[in-house]
Amino acid sequence: MNSIQISILISTKNRCEDLLFTLQKIKPLLNEKVKCVVYDDGSTDTTTEKIRNMFPDVQLKRNETSKGYLYCRNTMLNETQADYAISLDDDAHFLVDNPINLLVNYFEENPRCGLIAARILWTKNKVEFSNSNEEVQTVKSFVGCGHVWRMKAWKTIPNYPEWFEFYGEESFASLQLFKNKWEVHYLPSFLVQHRVDLKERAKNKAQFVFRLRRSLRADWYNYLLFFPLGKALKCICYSIWMQFKTKITRGNLKIIYPIILAVFDLAIAFPKLIKHRNTLTLKEYNKYIKLNEAKVYWKPEK
């Protein structure tokens, strides 16, 4: 690892306490070869001041007015001179000893791996490292809160589409990697804790509408961008049908509103989606759909 450079990239906005906790966790990893960049996307709390005072070794970037987290992620990835870049949410931290050596060694042993997806534990509870019986897998996509880029691979694909706003950019990037003969590997030995209470999030009605709308439309966007047109339209129709079949017919009527909003979003974005299509060939499509699904949630065995 003599000449290898690593960057830990974090985008944040108005979550000062979460961020400070994360920075305290990763502080022992930082040295002349391992740097941390924090991009403050227009926070109105004390984020900028506290980072400057408490973590002077962290490189701080700031937007005076918010430009969106995808803008921040694109900027950090395009500006870093590192060989590998760890993308970490401001409310996430590592639950593994020596994560830097683990990641570098894996990349060096797997030259077609363009991105490492973490095993992610979603909880606010204090936990220690937990082993897993899972095996390394090549997967369709990854989770934004904890993953690692081989920068050589990032430079072969377009930026994250900022007009996605939220959700779907990871699948977009993964499909671009697939088109360029790179692989996304799920590495279960790389464990990250995402300090989020999923049950608490589900109770928030506004968040429910927002997240369902964005998640549905993000899938539909990617279908139209990458899948053969007939396959894309079939997948969109199937997605809507499954929402009706599994939820609406069982009395869950609150999902109707976000579905309507997502359909409206799709109609507005349709010309842009057609313009930027990067379609998989039928052979590529058949290979892609056989990959394992993204590993989003992990729970320790009881």
C-alpha positions in Angstrom: 0.0 0.0 0.0 3.1 2.2 -0.2 1.9 4.5 -3.0 -1.9 3.8 -2.8 -4.1 6.8 -1.8 -7.5 6.4 -0.2 -10.2 9.1 0.3 -13.2 8.8 2.6 -15.9 11.0 1.1 -18.9 12.3 3.1 -21.7 14.6 2.0 -23.7 16.2 4.8 -26.4 18.7 5.5 -27.7 19.8 8.9 -26.8 16.6 10.7 -23.9 17.9 12.7 -24.1 15.4 15.6 -24.3 12.4 13.4 -21.4 13.7 11.3 -19.2 14.4 14.4 -19.8 10.9 15.7 -18.8 9.4 12.3 -15.7 11.5 12.1 -14.6 10.5 15.6 -15.0 6.9 14.5 -12.8 7.2 11.4 -10.2 9.6 12.8 -7.8 6.8 13.8 -7.6 5.7 10.1 -6.4 9.0 8.7 -2.8 9.5 7.8 -0.8 10.8 4.8 -2.2 8.1 2.6 -5.8 8.1 3.9 -7.7 11.4 3.7 -11.2 12.5 4.5 -13.3 15.0 2.6 -16.5 16.4 4.0 -18.8 18.3 1.7 -21.2 20.6 3.6 -24.2 21.1 1.3 -25.5 24.4 2.7 -26.0 23.5 6.4 -27.6 26.1 8.6 -26.4 24.5 11.8 -22.9 24.5 13.2 -21.5 21.8 11.0 -18.8 23.9 9.2 -17.5 25.6 12.3 -17.3 22.4 14.4 -15.5 20.5 11.7 -12.9 23.2 11.3 -12.4 23.4 15.1 -12.5 19.7 16.0 -11.2 18.0 12.9 -8.6 20.2 11.3 -7.1 17.3 9.3 -10.5 16.8 7.4 -10.7 18.6 4.1 -13.9 20.7 4.1 -15.9 21.8 1.2 -19.1 23.9 1.4 -22.0 25.1 -0.7 -23.5 28.3 0.7 -26.8 27.2 -0.7 -27.7 23.5 -1.2 -27.0 22.0 -4.6 -28.0 18.4 -3.7 -26.1 15.4 -2.5 -25.5 14.0 -5.9 -23.8 17.2 -6.9 -21.6 16.9 -3.9 -20.8 13.2 -4.6 -20.0 13.9 -8.2 -17.7 16.8 -7.3 -15.8 14.9 -4.7 -15.4 11.8 -6.9 -14.2 14.0 -9.9 -11.8 16.0 -7.8 -10.1 13.3 -5.7 -6.6 12.1 -6.7 -7.0 8.9 -4.7 -6.8 5.4 -6.2 -9.9 4.3 -4.2 -12.7 6.4 -2.7 -14.9 5.2 0.2 -18.3 6.9 0.0 -19.8 7.0 3.5 -23.0 8.6 4.8 -22.7 11.1 7.7 -24.7 8.7 9.9 -22.7 5.6 9.1 -19.4 4.1 10.3 -17.2 1.0 9.9 -17.7 -2.1 12.1 -14.5 -3.8 11.0 -10.9 -3.7 12.0 -8.4 -2.5 9.4 -11.0 -1.6 6.7 -8.4 0.1 4.6 -6.1 -2.9 4.2 -9.2 -5.1 3.7 -10.4 -3.0 0.8 -7.1 -2.4 -0.9 -6.2 -6.1 -0.8 -9.5 -7.0 -2.2 -9.3 -4.6 -5.1 -5.7 -5.7 -5.9 -6.8 -9.4 -6.0 -9.9 -8.7 -8.1 -8.9 -6.5 -11.0 -12.4 -6.5 -12.6 -14.1 -5.2 -9.5 -15.0 -1.6 -10.1 -16.9 -1.1 -6.8 -17.2 -2.8 -3.4 -20.6 -2.9 -1.8 -20.6 -3.1 2.0 -22.6 -5.4 4.3 -24.8 -2.9 6.1 -26.4 -3.1 9.5 -29.3 -0.7 9.9 -29.7 0.2 13.6 -29.1 3.0 16.0 -28.2 0.6 18.7 -24.6 0.2 19.8 -23.1 -3.0 18.3 -19.8 -4.7 17.9 -18.4 -6.4 14.9 -20.6 -9.3 13.7 -19.3 -12.1 11.5 -21.4 -13.4 8.6 -21.6 -16.7 6.8 -22.3 -14.9 3.6 -20.0 -15.2 0.6 -18.6 -12.6 -1.8 -21.0 -12.1 -4.6 -21.2 -10.2 -7.9 -24.4 -8.1 -7.6 -26.6 -5.8 -9.6 -26.2 -2.7 -7.5 -25.1 -1.3 -4.1 -26.2 1.0 -1.3 -25.2 4.6 -1.2 -24.4 4.8 2.6 -21.4 2.5 2.3 -19.4 1.5 -0.8 -16.0 1.9 -2.3 -15.0 3.0 -5.8 -12.0 1.9 -7.8 -11.4 5.4 -9.3 -10.2 3.9 -12.5 -13.7 2.5 -13.0 -15.5 5.7 -12.0 -13.6 7.5 -14.7 -15.1 5.2 -17.4 -18.8 6.1 -16.7 -20.9 9.3 -16.6 -21.5 11.2 -13.4 -24.5 10.3 -11.2 -27.5 11.9 -12.8 -28.4 14.9 -10.6 -31.9 15.0 -12.0 -32.6 11.7 -10.3 -32.4 13.8 -7.0 -32.7 10.9 -4.6 -32.8 7.1 -5.2 -31.7 5.2 -8.2 -28.3 6.7 -8.8 -26.6 3.6 -7.5 -28.4 1.3 -10.0 -27.6 3.9 -12.8 -23.9 3.7 -11.9 -23.9 -0.1 -11.6 -25.5 -0.5 -15.0 -23.0 1.9 -16.5 -20.2 -0.2 -14.9 -21.8 -3.3 -16.3 -21.8 -1.8 -19.8 -18.1 -1.0 -19.4 -17.2 -4.6 -18.3 -16.7 -3.7 -14.6 -18.3 -5.7 -11.7 -19.9 -4.7 -8.4 -18.9 -7.0 -5.6 -20.7 -7.5 -2.3 -18.0 -8.0 0.3 -19.6 -9.2 3.6 -16.3 -8.8 5.5 -16.7 -5.0 5.0 -19.4 -4.2 7.6 -20.9 -0.8 8.0 -23.4 0.4 10.6 -26.0 2.8 9.2 -27.4 4.5 12.2 -31.0 4.6 11.1 -34.2 3.3 12.7 -36.2 1.8 9.9 -39.3 1.3 12.0 -39.3 4.9 13.0 -38.8 6.0 9.4 -41.8 3.9 8.2 -44.1 5.7 10.7 -43.4 9.1 9.1 -46.2 9.6 6.6 -44.4 12.4 4.7 -41.3 10.4 4.4 -43.2 7.3 3.3 -44.8 9.2 0.4 -41.5 10.8 -0.5 -39.5 7.6 -0.5 -42.0 5.4 -2.2 -42.5 8.0 -5.0 -38.7 8.4 -5.5 -37.9 4.7 -5.3 -40.6 3.7 -7.9 -39.7 6.4 -10.4 -36.0 5.6 -10.0 -36.5 2.0 -11.0 -38.6 3.1 -13.9 -36.0 5.7 -15.0 -33.3 3.0 -15.1 -35.5 0.5 -16.9 -36.1 3.1 -19.7 -32.4 4.2 -19.7 -30.9 0.7 -20.0 -33.3 -2.1 -20.7 -34.5 -3.0 -24.3 -37.6 -0.9 -24.8 -40.1 -3.8 -24.7 -38.5 -5.2 -21.5 -38.5 -1.8 -19.9 -42.2 -1.2 -20.5 -43.0 -4.7 -19.3 -41.0 -4.1 -16.1 -42.8 -0.7 -15.4 -46.2 -2.2 -15.9 -45.3 -5.2 -13.7 -44.0 -2.8 -11.0 -47.3 -0.9 -10.9 -49.4 -4.1 -11.0 -47.5 -5.6 -8.0 -48.2 -2.4 -6.0 -51.9 -2.9 -6.7 -51.8 -6.7 -6.1 -49.8 -6.8 -2.9 -50.9 -3.5 -1.3 -53.9 -1.7 -2.6 -56.1 -4.8 -2.9 -55.2 -5.5 0.8 -56.4 -2.1 1.9 -53.2 -0.2 1.8 -54.7 2.8 0.0 -52.0 5.3 1.1 -49.7 4.1 -1.6 -52.0 5.3 -4.4 -50.9 9.0 -4.1 -47.1 8.3 -4.4 -47.8 6.0 -7.3 -49.7 8.7 -9.1 -46.9 11.2 -8.4 -44.3 8.7 -9.7 -46.2 8.2 -12.9 -46.4 12.0 -13.4 -42.6 12.2 -12.8 -42.0 9.5 -15.4 -44.1 11.3 -18.0 -42.2 14.6 -17.4 -38.8 12.8 -17.6 -39.7 10.6 -20.6 -38.1 12.7 -23.3 -34.8 13.0 -21.3 -34.8 9.2 -20.6 -35.2 8.4 -24.3 -32.5 10.9 -25.2 -29.9 9.4 -22.8 -30.7 5.7 -23.4 -27.6 3.4 -23.1 -29.4 0.2 -23.9 -28.2 -3.2 -23.0 -28.1 -5.7 -25.8 -30.4 -8.6 -25.4 -27.3 -10.7 -24.5 -26.2 -8.2 -21.9 -29.7 -7.9 -20.5 -30.0 -11.7 -20.1 -26.6 -11.7 -18.3 -27.4 -8.8 -16.1 -30.8 -10.1 -14.8 -29.0 -13.3 -13.7 -26.8 -11.3 -11.3 -27.6 -11.4 -7.6 -29.8 -8.6 -6.3 -28.2 -5.8 -4.3 -27.7 -6.5 -0.6 -29.5 -3.7 1.1 -30.3 -4.9 4.6 -28.4 -7.3 6.9 -29.4 -8.7 10.3 -27.2 -10.8 12.5 -28.3 -14.3 13.0 -30.1 -14.9 16.3 
